[in-house]
Amino acid sequence: MDHTSHSDHEKAMSDPSMAKAMEKDMKDRFLWSLLFTIPIILYSPIFTGLFRIQLPTPIPINWLLLILTTPIVFKFGSIFPIGAYQALRKKTLNMMVLIAIGVLTAYIFSVFITFIGGETFFDAAAMLTTFVLFGHWMEMKSRRGTSDALRALFNLVPPQARVIRDGKEILLSTSEVMIGDVMVLKPGDKIAVDGEVLSGETSIDESLVTGESIPVLKKVGDRVIGGTINQTGSITFKATKIGSDTALAQIVKLVETAQNSKAPGQRLADKAAQYLVILAVGAGLATFVYWYFFAGENLLMALMFAVSAIVVACPDALGLATPTAVAVGTGLGAKHNILIKDASTLEQASKIQVVVMDKTGTLTEGKPKVTDIVTTLGFTKEEVLRLDGAAEMKSGHPLSKAILEEAEKRKIVIPTQIDKFLSIAGHGIEAVVEGKHVLVGNIKLIKDRGVDPSLLQSEIDRLLNEGKTLMLIAIDGKMGGVVAVADPIKETAQKAIAQMKELGLEVAMITGDNKKTAESIGKQLGIERIFAEVLPEEKSNYVKKLQDEGKFVAMVGDGVNDAPALAQADIGIAIGAGTDVAIETANIVLMKSDPGDILRAIRLSKATVSKMKQNLVWASVYNVLAIPIAAGVLYPQFGITLRPEFSALLMSLSSIIVAVNAVLLKRAEKDLISI
């Protein structure tokens, strides 16, 4: 329906003032056209016949209608004949061609009748122009609303930033920031670009970008996102991404691309619309030939049927059927931090039969945490954790971080006097802390050093069966306790998986973990199909195996090693907190790292496709039924005719129904997002 070129629309998206000017121009065209159309309707047979009122005219009525209609057709509605001319020059048939044919046929015939006397169709030409101008204005208003919402995201980026140059802190325009610059962030500041924390510690509100409502603690090495707001502390960070490469810019780009792309259903509708132009023009000509040459009707009646058939066949509803649903669907997704890269993905996601999820970082937090501390009678939990934490201080093992974080959480002061630290590869660590010999490691290490773990054997067996990783602690040659560490399952994972299965989806988990741990996690989540001990490079092979079973597969992951599997899958879904490679490879990006958003994305796709189908069916059935009626098929037996002005009204009503039906998708928002 858009009268602008694709390049004009791209310029409008990048230039808010241009988009606003284009919308204002369309609004002015509609309002002026409406102003001239109102008196035309008052003098038309519709009004005079309905109310049996004949308004006085200073000049013959047909000449008055000609004077009022001419500026509507050639001034306010000039975009239609111009658009049709441009389309025909490119040897394409589109809605502009059909609208122009309908308007000009009614206008030219009415001019002819004005000179020879008779009833004109100026009202049809005026009403058709005004209705379609209104449709264009509404569409542009909707598109600019989307553009403004996206543009508002860019307003999150501050115009200036504090940068350290030549050892001095200076204020620079954000556009002047370069990769590698050291930035200074103070309480209350907005972050200008993406970066990595170099020093300090703070909490940052990322809700406007990631949807996380709780401020996120940032320490050295953590990533910060441009457009987010610093809360408490002061930090320095290194700029790693600027301009169009920032996460915020990529979000805007993703949504813009999705809303301006075409779904497979839309490409089919566009093709159908081209044939409908031929059908409508052919139907108009055939209608005239039949009624004038074969049925023996007069010229006026034959032309009325022909013009009505052409006008009512205008495929605006067909052209709006999928773009409106796509715009609403992708907009709803973006609102809830589900970024769908294109319209095709939005449509194809409804076909998903199997969801394969990487375990670490997707179903679990990806950050090991202490879950259990069990001690023997001679030691307290605090003492075991204090001595274990001291030994772990010099270890670079990922589990050491979990121990130290638990000690910090419990406000346990870690001893600094550590002697004779020894890392035993694959088994554990050994150290002397405050004069006490501390041994931390697996069962083999403990037994090899002559320590008997049998006092805690029942607890050890229980924790192992739960799929947890154990660190046994011996103090001065005696069994002190066991610390269990696990990667916690995300809060929404279990419920989301249960609802996916209710939706008829098969859920599978893929992980590099050992089979026992994987099965334990799978049991907790209700996942029966588990691929364990899978090497990173093998993940895509397992996705392909599922595809070879004839299933439409979605792969969900967050790491570099997930990228090949994401690319192999029919639909790749990246967890937003994951790596850039995973996000770049995926079709859908979940900004909140919430497993529930997988379900929300699929529900959104199904609901959007349902609206597309409803709209396409309505638009197609409408044209199939309306064209014969407009052509006079009911006239011989029932005396029913459809005047061109009523055809124009029905055509516009069909488009409005399609647009409103798409917007009704928003009413289902609560059902789509509830988990």
N, C-alpha and C positions, 0 to 999 in steps of 0.2 A: 504494500500500500504506500510505501514511502516514495515521495516524488523526487527526493534528492538522490544523487548518485552515491555509490558506496564510499568514494573518496571524500565526498562532502560530509558524509556521516562520520567518517574517521576524524576529519578536521574538527567537526563539532564536538566529538568526544574529547579531543585534546584541547579544544578551545571553548571553555564554558560560555564566553561572551557570544561566540558564533552560534552555539546551540540555542542560547536565549533569544538571539535576534531572529533565528529561523522560526522558532516557536511563536514569537510575537508577530512575525509576518503572516504566519498561517492563521493565527487568532484574528488578526485584523481582516484578512481576506474573508474568513467565515462571518465575522460580525457585520461587515459591510454587505456581504451577499445576503445574509439573513434580513438586514434592514430593507433591502430592495425586494426580497422574496415575500415578505409579509403582505404588502399591498397586492402583489401578484396573486397570492392565495385568496385574498379578500375578493378579487375580481374573477377568480377562476370558477369553472362549473362545479368544483367540489363544494365551495362555500355557498355560492348562490343557489345551487340545487339542494343542499342540505338545510339551509336556513330560509330559503325562498326570499332572499333579500337581494335587490338589485341596486348596488351603489351607483350614485351619479358619476358620470365621467365628463371631464372638460373636452375630451376629444374621443373619437371612436375607440372602443375598448381594445380592439386588436392593436391599434397603433400605440395606445398607452402601454399595453403589455410588451410590445416590441421595444419601446424606449426603456422600460424598466429591466427587461431581460438582457439586453445587449451588453451593458457593463458587467453583469453577473457572469456571462459566458466568456467575454473577451478581456475583461480587466481582472475581476476577482478570481475567476476560475481559469485564467489563462494557462496555469500550470498543466492542465489536462491536454489541450491540443498541442502545446509545446512538448510535453512529455511523450505524447503519442508520436509526434513527428520524429523525435530523437530515437524512439524505439524502432520505428519503421526504417529509419536510416541504417540502423544496426541489424535490420532484417530479423527483428524479434517481435513476438506478440506478447503483450502483457496487459495488465489491468488498465493502464493508462490508455491503451488503444481502445479498449472496450468502453471505458467511461467517455472518452472523447467521441466515439461513434454514437453512443446513446444521446449525449448532450447535443451534438451538432445535428444529428438526424432530426430530433425534436425541434431544434431551433430553426434549421433551414426550411423544414416543411412548414413550420408556423409562419415564417416570413412569406413563403409562397402563398399560403392561404390568406395572409393579411392583404395581399394585392388582389386576389380574386374573390375574396369573401368566404366565410365559413368559420367553423370552430377550430381554434388553434391549440397547440400543446406547449405554449410558452411556460405554463406552470410546471410541466414535467421537466423541461430543460433547467429551470431555475431551482426546483426542489432537488433534482439529482445533483446539481453542482453544489448546492448548500449542504446537503446531507454528507456528501463525500468530503467536502472541506472540513466539516465538523469531525469526521472520522480521522482525517489526517492530523487535525489539531490535537485530538485526544491521544493519538499514537505518539506524536512528537512530545507532548506533555509528559506521557509515561516514560518515554526514552530519556528525556532530559532529567526527569526525576531520578532515574537510575544513574545517569551520568553525574548528577549533582551529589548523589549519595556516595558514589565512588570518589568524586573529587573531594568530598568532605574528609575522606581518609587522608588525602594528601595534606590537608590543613593540620593534621596531627603533627606534622614535621615542623619544628620551629624554624623561623627565617634565619636565625643566627646560632652559632655554636662556639663554645670555648675551646680553643686549641692551643697546645703548647708549641710554639715555634721559636727556635733559637733560645731555648731556656726560659722564655717568657710566655705568660698566659695572655692570649689576645682573643678578641671577638671577631669572628669571620662570618661572612654569609655562608649558609649551609652549602650552597652550590660551589663554594671554593674549597670545601673539605676534600682532601685527597686520601686515597688508601694508604694506610700506614701512619696517618696523623695520630698523635696522642691527644685524646679529648679529655676535658675535665667536666665532671658532672656533679652539680651541687643539689641539695634538697629542693624539690619542687620543679627542677628542670625537666623539660621534654628532651628526649634523646633524638639527636639529629640524624644519625646514620647507624647501620648495624655495626657491631664491634665485639671485641673480646676484652673482658676486665683484666687490667694489668695490676691494679692495687686498690685496696679498700674493700669495703663490704657495705651493701645497701639492700633495700627492698624496692622492687619496681612493679608498678601497676601495669600489667600487660593485657588488661581486660578488653580494651578497644581493638586489639589486634588478634589475640589468641582466644578470647572468651573466658580465660581463667579469672574468676572473681577475686581470688585471694592474691595479694601481692607476693611476688616471687623473690626469694632470697638470692642475691647474686654475690659470688665470691670470685677470687682470682681464677681465671681460666674459663669462667662462664660466659655465655653469649648474651648480648643485649640487642634489642630490636628497635630500630628507628621508629619514632612515633609514640613510644611508650613513655610513662611518666615516672621519674625518680621520686621515691617517697621520703626516705630518712637520711641515709648516709651520704658521704662524698666518696666518689671513686674516680679513677682514671681508666680509660679504655682505649684500645687501639682500633681505629676505623678499618673494618674488613670489607664492607660493601657500601657503595655510595650510589646515589642517583637511581637509575632504573633497575639496578641489581639488588636493591634492598628488599627485604621480605615484604614490606608494605607495598612497594611498587609492583612486586610480583603478584600480590593479592589482587590489586586493581586490574592488572593486565589479564589475569586469569578470568575474572568476572566479565570484563569487557569482551574478551575473546568468546566466552561462552554465550553471551547474550547477542552477539552479532554473527554467530555461526549458525549453520542450518542442520537440523536433524534430518535423518534419512526420510522421515515422513514428510518433512517440509519440501524436500527436493521432489518427492512424488507429487505433492500438491502443486508446486510450481509448474511441473510438467503438465499436470491435469488442467491447470489454469490456462496454459497456452492453447490446448486443444479446445477448451471451453470458449475461448475467443472466436475460434473458427466456427465452433458449433453455434454460438450465439448469433454471429453475423449470418451464418448459413440459415439458421432458423428464422431470422428476421426476413431474409430475402425469400425463403420458401413460403413463409407466412403471407407475405405481400402477394407473391405470384398466385398462391392458392385462392386467397380471398378475392383478388381483383379479376384474375383471368378465368378461374374455374368456378368459384362460388357466385360470381357475378355481383359482388358487393361494390359499393361506390369507392372512389379513390380515398376519401377521408377515412372510411371504416377500415379499409385494407391497410392503410398507413398506420392507423391507430394500433391495430394488432401487431404489425411489424415492429413499431417503435417500442411497444410494451414488452415484446419478447426480447428485444436487444437490451433494454434497460434492466429488466428483472434478472437477466442472466449474468450481470456484472459479478465476477467471482471475488468480490472483496472478502466475503465470509471465508471462502476457501483459502485465500491468501493470508488471512489472519489466524486461521485455525491452529497452526502449530507455533508460529512466532510468539503469540501472546502467552501460550502455555509455557513455552521455553523461558520467556522473560520472567514470568512469575515464579517458575520452578527454580531457576538459577538464583534469582533474587532471594527466595526463601532459604535456599541452601547457604548463600553467603551470609545472610543474617544470623544463621546458627553455626557459622564457622566451618561449613562444608563447601569447599571450593571445587566446582565441577568444571573441567577445562574446556568442554565444548558441548554443543547441543546433542551431538551423536552419542556421547558418553551418557548424558542425562537419559536418553531414550534406551540405550543398550543395557544400562544397569538394571533395568526391570527384568531382564532375561537371566540374571544370575541364578545358578542352581547350586553351586558349591562355593563356599567362602573358606579359603585357606589362610590361616593366620600364623604369622611368625610368633613364637612365644615371648621372647625377651623384648620388652619395650612396646609390645602390642597388647598382649594379654596380661603381661606383668609390668611392674613399674620400671624394670631395667636397672634398678638400684638395690642391691642386696641389703637386707636389714636383719638385725638380730631379732629372732622370734622367741627363743627360749634360752634360759640359763638354769642349768640343773647342777647342784653342788652336793658334795658328800657332807657328812655331819660336821666335819672339822673346819669347814670354810663357809663364809657368807657369799652371796651373789656379788655384792659390792667389792669384796676383796678379790674374788676370782677375776672380775671384770677389770679391776684396777691393775692387777699384775699382768693380765693378758694384754691390756691396752698399752702398758709400758713396753712390753716385748714387741708389740705390733708397730710401735712408733717408727722403727727403722726399716720396716718391711714395706715393699712397694706392691704387695698383693692386693687385689680388689677387695678381698674379704676383710683386710685390715682396716679399710676405711669404714666398713660397717661397724666393726668393734669400737673404733674411736668415736664414731657418731653416737653410738649407744651410751658410751661413757660420758660424753658431753651432755647428752639428753638427761642423764641421771645426775649431772653435776658432780661427777667423780673427778677428783684431782689426780692426774696421772703422774707418777713419779718420774723424775728426770734423771735419777742416778741409775744408769744402765751400763753393765759391763759384759764383756765377752759375748757380744751378739753374734749369732751364727744362723745363717739361712740354709736350711737343708732342702735342696731342690726336690719338689714333688711330694714332700712329706710334712714340712713345717718349719718352725724356728725354735732357737734355743737362746736363752739369755740369763744373765744374773741381774736381778732387780732388787735393790736395797739389800743386797747380800743373800737373797733367796734365789735358788736355782729354779728357773721357770722353763717348762717344756710345753710347747703348743703345737699340735699337729693331728694327723690321722691316727687310727687305731694301730696301724702297723708300727708307726714311730714310737708310740707309747709302749707297746709290748716289747719292741726291740730294745728299749731302754730299761726293761725289767719292771715296769709299772703295771700293776694289775687293775684293769678297768671293770672287773666283774661287779664291783659295788654299784655301778650305774648301768649295767648291761641291759636291764629291762627298758630303761629310759632311752638308751642308745638305739635299741631295736625299734622302739616306737617312733623316734624322730627320723630314723632312716626310712621307715615305711611311709612316712609323710613326705618323703622326697626332699628332705632338708640336708644341707651340707653341714657336717659337724666338725668342730674343733675341740679336741680333748686337751685339758690343761692339767699338767702334773706339777706340783710344787714341792721342791725338796724331796723328790722321789716318791711322793704320795699322790694318789689320784685326788685332784681338787674339784674338778667339775667339767661340764660340757656346755659349750656355747653353740647353739644351732642358728644357722643363717639361711635365709631363703629370700628369693625375689618375690615380693608380695604381689598377689593377683590384684589387678585394678578393680576398684569398687563396683563398677557397672558391668564388668565382663560377664559374670555368671548370668545375670538377668538378661543382658543383651543376647547372649547365645541361646538361652531358653526361648526368647521371643523369635529369634531367627528360625529356630527349629519349628516353632508354631506356624511360621510363615511358609514352611515347606522347604526350607533351605538345609542343605547338608553342610555341616561345619567340620573342618579338619584343622589340626595343629601341626606345625612343622618346627623342629628345633634341633639344635646340635647337642642338646643335653642327653644324658644316658637314658635308657629305656625306662628304668624304674622311676626316676624323677619326672620324666615326661608323662608317664601313666598316672602318677600321683596328681599332677596338675590337671591332666585331662579328666580324671575322675571328679575332682572338685568342681570343674567347669561343666561337666556333662558332655564332654567331647569323646566320641567313640573312636573316630579315625585319627590315629596319631602317627606321624612320621618322625621317629627319634633318631639321634646320632647321625643327622644329615649334615654333610659338609656344606659350607656356603655355596660352593660352585655347583652343588648337586640340587639345590632347591628348585631351579627352573625345570629340571628333569621330572620332579614329582608333580609339578603343575601340568607339564605336558602329558604325563600318564593319565591324569584326571581328564584332560581334554580328549585324549585318545579313547576314553570311555564314552565320548559323545556328550560331555557335560560342559556347560558355559561357566567358566571359572573366574572368580575374583581372588586376587592375591593381596593380602594386607601385610605391610612391613614398614620398617623404619630405618634400616641400616644400609650401608653401601653394599653389603653382601646380599641384600634383598632386591637390588635393582634388576638383575637379570630375570628373576622370577616375576617381578612386577611387569617387566616388558613382555614376558612370555604369556602372561595371563590375558584373558579376554578383557578384563577390567583390572587395572592396577590401582590399588588404594594405598596412599602413603600417610602414615601418622605424622602430623605436622611437626612434632618435636624431633623428628628424625633428620637424616642427612639431606643435604641439597641434592645429591645424586638420586636418592629415592624419590624425593618430591618432583624432580625434573622428569623422571621416568614414568611416574604414575599418571592416571587419568583423573583421579579424584584425590584431593588433599584434605585430610581432617586436621584442622588447626589445633584442636583441643586435646589430641591424643587420647580420645575417649572411645573405647570399643563400641559404646552405644551409638556413636555417630555412623558406624558402618550400617547398622540397622536403619537409622534415620535416612541415610543416603538412598538405600534401596527402597524404602517406603516412599520417599519423595519422588524417585524415578517412576515407581509404579503409579502413583497418584497423577503425576504429570502426563504420563503416557495415556492414562485413562481419559484425562481431559482432552488430549490431542485426538484420540479416537472419537470421543463424543462430538468434538467440534467438526472433525472431518466428515463424520456420518451426517451431522446436521446440515453442513454446508452442501454436501453432495445431494442428499435427499431433497433439500430445499430447491436446488437448481433443477433436479429431475422433475419435481412436481410443478414448480412455478412456471417454467418455460412453456409447457403445453397449455396451461391455463391462460397465461398472458397471450399466447398465440391464438386463443379463441376456441379451444377444443370443446369447451362447455357451452359455447354460444348457440350452436344449432338446436340443441335439445332443451337447454335450460335458460337460454337468453342471458347468460352470465358473461360479462366482459370485464376486463381489467385495464382501466385506462393507464396511460404512461405515468401519470403523476402518482397513482397508487402503486405501480410497479417500482417507482423510485423509492417510495416509502417502505415497501416490503424489502427491497434490496438492502436498504440501510438498517432496517429492523433485524435482518438476518446477521449483519455484521456486528450489531450491538449485542445480540444474543451470544454470539461466539466470544466476543471480548469479555462480556460479563461472566460467562461460564468459566473462562480461564481465570479470571480474578477470584472466583469462588474457591479456587484452590487454597487461598489464604485462610478460608474459614476452617479448613482441615488442619491448620498449622499445629494446633494443640495435640491432635491425634498423631501427627507425623513425628513430633519431637518427644512425646512421652515414652519413657522406658520403665 
